[in-house]
C-alpha cells in the first residue's frame, strides 16, 4: 500500500455513521462521542458499519493483493519497539538467554491435528521473506525485513475443521493490570501470502523488544494487529467468548477489529 493510504478509524466510522443516519449533528463534541461510544445500540450500529467497511476494502483490494514490498536500501535505520515491555517471567528470561530450547508453539482448537512446534521445527517449514512497511495507528511508519512461516503452512499442517473461522494468537506479555495480550484474524488474512509468523528481523533472530521468539505479520493491516511474544494459536468459530469478546486486546479497549490499510 502507498504511504498516504487512508485509514478509517473507529471514531470516524462512528461519527460518519451517526451523521448519515441523522443521529449526530454536533461534530467535534467529545462528551457526546464518549457517551455514544458506551451505548450498546450505537456500538451495534458501529459493528455493522465496520463490517461494511471491511467488505468494501477487501472487495477493492482482492484476496491476494500484496502490500508494497521494498528493497534492502529502504530498510529503516530505526524501528520503534512500541507497545508494552517484554514478558518479565523467569521462564521467559531463561529461555531467551538460552536461545529458546524450551519454547513451543501450541496449536489447537478446532483442528484435526493439534501440534506443538519448537522454534527449530518452525524454521524447518517453508519460509517467506519480505521487506514491508509497518504502519502504526500512532502515525509513524518503519520498514524492515521479515522472515517466517506463512500461516497457510500452519493451516495445512493442522487441518482446521469446517466450522473454524478465525485464528486467535495468545501472547506472553501483559499490561500493567496483568491482562495478557491476544489478537485474532479471519481466514481471509490467514491465507494471504504475506501473513507470516516471523522469527527473523533484518536477517537476525527476532529481537526481544520486537516480539521474540515469534510474532505475527499481517501486512495488510495496522501494526496493533501484529501480535508479539506468541506462544499459542487457537482455531475458533467465534471470538465473542474470549476476554471482552472484541477479538483482541486493543479491540477490547475500543479499537476496530479490522484495521485494514
Wavefront OBJ file of the C-alpha trace (Angstrom):
o trace
v 0.000 0.000 0.000
v 1.141 3.584 -0.585
v 2.145 5.576 2.462
v -0.739 8.008 2.042
v -3.378 5.257 2.109
v -6.398 6.385 4.097
v -7.187 4.667 7.372
v -10.802 4.877 8.585
v -10.640 4.954 12.378
v -13.303 3.629 14.702
v -14.027 7.241 15.684
v -14.506 8.361 12.074
v -16.693 5.367 11.286
v -18.926 6.113 14.250
v -19.209 9.825 13.500
v -19.860 9.163 9.828
v -22.496 6.552 10.576
v -24.312 8.802 13.022
v -24.188 11.793 10.704
v -25.524 9.652 7.879
v -28.486 8.478 9.940
v -29.277 11.902 11.401
v -28.396 10.774 14.945
v -25.415 13.063 15.333
v -25.035 16.643 14.227
v -22.651 18.254 16.708
v -19.345 17.344 15.086
v -16.288 17.509 17.329
v -18.245 17.104 20.571
v -16.059 14.771 22.652
v -18.547 14.391 25.509
v -21.311 13.330 23.155
v -18.987 10.948 21.349
v -17.794 9.309 24.553
v -21.355 8.800 25.813
v -22.449 7.343 22.493
v -19.425 5.092 22.419
v -20.672 3.449 25.630
v -24.192 2.954 24.266
v -24.841 -0.661 23.242
v -27.221 0.279 20.415
v -24.649 2.675 18.987
v -21.943 0.042 19.298
v -24.147 -2.364 17.373
v -24.507 0.250 14.637
v -20.755 0.712 14.655
v -20.193 -3.028 14.282
v -22.369 -3.117 11.162
v -20.624 -0.106 9.621
v -17.212 -1.564 10.420
v -18.215 -4.831 8.758
v -19.322 -2.951 5.654
v -16.012 -1.078 5.580
v -14.111 -4.363 5.821
v -16.091 -5.929 2.989
v -15.621 -2.857 0.795
v -11.859 -2.697 1.328
v -11.473 -6.396 0.665
v -13.582 -6.162 -2.471
v -11.382 -3.332 -3.760
v -8.063 -4.995 -2.929
v -8.852 -8.646 -3.648
v -7.783 -11.699 -1.683
v -4.185 -11.819 -2.880
v -3.449 -8.113 -3.273
v 0.033 -7.660 -1.809
v 1.140 -4.862 0.456
v 4.004 -2.907 -1.098
v 7.402 -4.550 -0.721
v 10.692 -2.670 -0.697
v 14.396 -3.158 -1.358
v 17.259 -3.660 1.091
v 18.201 0.014 0.683
v 14.820 1.057 2.056
v 15.150 -0.676 5.432
v 14.761 1.838 8.249
v 17.764 2.591 10.445
v 15.469 2.755 13.449
v 12.325 0.717 14.075
v 10.444 1.790 17.183
v 9.668 -1.047 19.576
v 6.293 0.204 20.697
v 3.793 -1.465 22.967
v 4.351 -2.874 26.440
v 7.649 -4.231 27.778
v 8.601 -7.856 27.038
v 7.473 -10.614 29.407
v 9.388 -10.473 32.686
v 8.831 -14.011 33.946
v 11.884 -16.017 34.921
v 10.844 -18.754 32.494
v 10.827 -16.313 29.569
v 14.156 -14.722 30.508
v 15.932 -18.062 30.936
v 14.546 -19.425 27.671
v 15.510 -16.247 25.785
v 19.068 -16.347 27.134
v 19.441 -19.982 26.048
v 18.077 -19.452 22.524
v 14.535 -20.777 23.110
v 15.199 -24.506 23.668
v 12.082 -24.903 25.829
v 9.594 -22.739 23.941
v 6.987 -24.433 21.750
v 4.136 -23.029 19.722
v 0.982 -24.788 20.866
v -1.613 -25.061 18.071
v -5.086 -26.355 18.790
v -8.777 -25.584 18.916
v -10.983 -26.649 16.007
v -8.334 -28.685 14.185
v -7.860 -32.306 13.182
v -4.150 -32.390 14.014
v -3.117 -30.336 17.079
v 0.595 -29.599 17.192
v 3.368 -28.323 19.438
v 6.242 -26.990 17.332
v 9.644 -25.881 18.552
v 11.350 -22.885 17.000
v 13.646 -25.195 15.059
v 10.672 -27.141 13.729
v 9.053 -23.894 12.587
v 12.284 -22.878 10.854
v 12.301 -26.222 9.014
v 8.972 -25.385 7.349
v 8.846 -23.491 4.025
v 9.542 -19.828 4.783
v 8.804 -16.446 3.235
v 10.999 -13.336 3.351
v 9.510 -9.890 2.758
v 10.560 -6.261 3.206
v 7.473 -4.321 4.197
v 6.383 -1.153 5.948
v 4.898 -1.271 9.428
v 2.217 1.411 9.797
v 1.339 2.273 13.388
v -2.005 3.706 14.462
v 0.049 6.392 16.271
v 1.064 7.797 12.885
v 4.638 6.550 12.399
v 5.991 4.004 9.909
v 9.142 1.915 9.544
v 10.426 -0.592 7.005
v 12.017 -3.918 7.957
v 12.868 -7.290 6.508
v 10.936 -10.215 7.971
v 11.342 -13.961 7.592
v 8.922 -16.537 8.885
v 6.422 -19.304 8.259
v 3.408 -18.407 6.107
v 0.368 -19.005 8.272
v -1.072 -21.001 5.392
v 1.596 -23.636 6.140
v 0.314 -23.960 9.698
v -3.251 -24.252 8.449
v -2.312 -27.058 6.083
v -0.468 -28.891 8.830
v -3.187 -28.852 11.498
v -6.181 -29.188 9.122
v -8.847 -26.946 10.669
v -12.404 -28.230 10.986
v -15.101 -26.772 8.702
v -16.571 -24.638 11.500
v -13.256 -22.846 12.192
v -13.481 -19.219 11.017
v -10.815 -17.357 12.998
v -7.306 -17.854 14.312
v -6.529 -16.450 17.766
v -2.959 -15.656 18.847
v -2.180 -15.759 22.569
v 0.824 -13.795 23.807
v 3.185 -13.978 26.771
v 3.245 -10.239 27.540
v 0.785 -8.472 29.821
v -0.390 -4.951 30.550
v 0.052 -3.203 33.898
v -3.034 -4.982 35.241
v -1.711 -8.415 34.351
v -4.065 -8.976 31.410
v -2.471 -10.987 28.612
v -2.416 -9.714 25.065
v -4.142 -11.628 22.310
v -5.219 -10.992 18.727
v -7.295 -12.650 16.016
v -7.694 -12.661 12.244
v -10.060 -14.478 9.918
v -9.234 -16.957 7.169
v -9.120 -14.179 4.568
v -5.920 -12.919 6.210
v -4.724 -16.351 7.300
v -4.494 -17.356 3.642
v -2.920 -14.091 2.469
v 0.575 -14.737 1.029
v 2.214 -12.103 3.256
v 0.697 -13.260 6.548
v 3.564 -14.938 8.361
v 4.745 -15.931 11.820
v 8.095 -14.136 11.842
v 11.173 -15.402 13.677
v 13.761 -13.176 11.950
v 14.039 -9.413 11.517
v 16.626 -7.839 9.221
v 18.468 -11.163 8.790
v 18.878 -11.686 12.542
v 16.865 -13.614 15.122
v 13.798 -11.646 16.115
v 14.841 -9.212 18.898
v 13.147 -9.472 22.254
v 11.790 -5.933 22.004
v 10.106 -6.853 18.708
v 8.368 -9.977 19.977
v 10.836 -12.880 20.220
v 10.646 -15.700 19.651
v 7.650 -15.333 17.335
v 5.371 -12.541 16.160
v 2.580 -12.145 13.667
v 2.996 -10.126 10.465
v -0.273 -9.366 8.682
v 0.923 -6.739 6.241
v -2.472 -5.555 5.027
v -3.410 -4.194 8.468
v -2.141 -1.683 11.027
v 0.598 -2.566 13.476
v -1.549 -3.206 16.529
v -2.874 -6.367 14.836
v 0.626 -7.886 14.704
v 0.767 -9.771 17.991
v 4.175 -10.288 19.621
v 5.545 -12.940 22.003
v 3.182 -15.586 20.633
v 3.107 -18.945 22.413
v -0.288 -20.379 21.466
v -2.544 -20.404 18.402
v -6.167 -21.478 18.520
v -8.640 -22.068 15.682
v -12.150 -20.991 16.714
v -15.604 -20.468 15.239
v -16.078 -17.157 17.094
v -14.037 -14.846 19.323
v -17.036 -13.435 21.192
v -16.474 -15.574 24.289
v -12.768 -14.657 24.577
v -11.887 -11.865 27.033
v -14.298 -8.981 26.297
v -15.414 -10.528 23.021
v -13.996 -7.954 20.576
v -11.330 -10.188 19.041
v -8.151 -8.712 20.519
v -6.612 -6.872 23.452
v -6.652 -3.496 21.703
v -10.092 -4.150 20.268
v -11.324 -4.731 23.824
v -10.084 -1.193 24.543
v -12.116 0.278 21.660
v -10.017 -0.199 18.508
v -11.721 -1.684 15.469
v -11.188 -5.375 14.829
v -10.394 -4.891 11.140
v -7.514 -2.424 10.763
v -7.043 -2.610 7.003
v -4.771 -0.153 5.190
l 1 2 3 4 5 6 7 8 9 10 11 12 13 14 15 16 17 18 19 20 21 22 23 24 25 26 27 28 29 30 31 32 33 34 35 36 37 38 39 40 41 42 43 44 45 46 47 48 49 50 51 52 53 54 55 56 57 58 59 60 61 62 63 64 65 66 67 68 69 70 71 72 73 74 75 76 77 78 79 80 81 82 83 84 85 86 87 88 89 90 91 92 93 94 95 96 97 98 99 100 101 102 103 104 105 106 107 108 109 110 111 112 113 114 115 116 117 118 119 120 121 122 123 124 125 126 127 128 129 130 131 132 133 134 135 136 137 138 139 140 141 142 143 144 145 146 147 148 149 150 151 152 153 154 155 156 157 158 159 160 161 162 163 164 165 166 167 168 169 170 171 172 173 174 175 176 177 178 179 180 181 182 183 184 185 186 187 188 189 190 191 192 193 194 195 196 197 198 199 200 201 202 203 204 205 206 207 208 209 210 211 212 213 214 215 216 217 218 219 220 221 222 223 224 225 226 227 228 229 230 231 232 233 234 235 236 237 238 239 240 241 242 243 244 245 246 247 248 249 250 251 252 253 254 255 256 257 258 259 260 261
